[in-house]
Amino acid sequence: MAAEGGGKEMNEIKSQFSTREGAYKLLTHSEYSRPNRVPFNSQGSNPVRVSFVNVNDQSGNGERICFNVGRELYFYIYKSVRKVSALSACYSHRA
């Protein structure tokens, strides 16, 4: 893992790390979806930050979309839209 040092690859995705906000840990699906899971913060809604990341991946699926909700980090494989939408084709719904 890159956190262990010793000249490991810097672009490796870590399964756990610590920041000043707290500790992040990769959870398995069964661990995360427990029905008795206590919510982290029950006071209002947390801001959501979205990031698009490119990782050098051997399988060709190097694009990731990351959601940071409070202290939780979610990332998914993202296959970007290859076809550019026509932004000049604006539709007006006014009568």
N, C-alpha and C positions, 0 to 999 in steps of 0.2 A: 504494500500500500504506500502511497506517496507520503503519508504522514510519518512513516517509519524512518524516512531519511535514507541515507546510503546510496544516493544517486539513482533512485527509482524514477520512472517516467512521471513528469509533472502533469500530464493530461489525463491521468488515471482517475476514474470516478471513485470517490471515497464512499465507504459504507457508514462511516461515522466520523464526526469532527466536532470541534467546540469553537464557539465564537463568544464575543462578549455578551451576546443576548442569551446564550445558553448552549446546550449540547444537542446535536442532531444525530439521529440514528436511523439507519435503513431498517424498516419493519417488513416482515413478511405479510402477505395478504391476510392470512388467518389471524395474525397478531393484531393487525390494524383494524380489522372488521369485527372485533369482539363486541357483542351486544352490551356488555357491562362497562364499556370504556367511558371513563369520566371525561367530559369536555375540558379542554385546557383553560379556556376563558369564557365564562358564561355572561360576561358584562359586555353587551353590545357586539357589534361586528368588527372584526379585524380588517385592516386594509390588505388588499391582495396585490402583490407585485408579480408581474409576468415577465419572463426572460426567454429569449430564444438563444440556444447555445449550439455551436457546431463542435463535435467531438471527432477526432480521427478514429474512426471505427472500421475494422476489417470487413464487417458485413455490409458496409455501404449505407447503414442506417445511422448516420452520424448526427442528424439533426434532433435536438431535444427541445421540448417546451417545458419550462419550469414555472411552477406557481409557488410563491412564498406567502403562506397565510399565517400571520402571527409568527409563531416559532416553528411551524411545520413547513417542510419543503416537499413538494410533489414534482416529479419529473416523468415525462412520457416521451416515447419515440414519436417524432413529428415528421410527417412527410409534407413538405411545403407545397403550396399550390404552384404548379409549373406554368399554368396558363395565366397570363395577365388579364385581369378583368377590364372591361371598357368603362373607365371612369367618366368618359365624356357622355355616355348614354345615361343621362340623368332623367329619372321619371318623376313627374309631378302628379300628386294625387289630389290636387285642388280642382274644384269644379269650375 
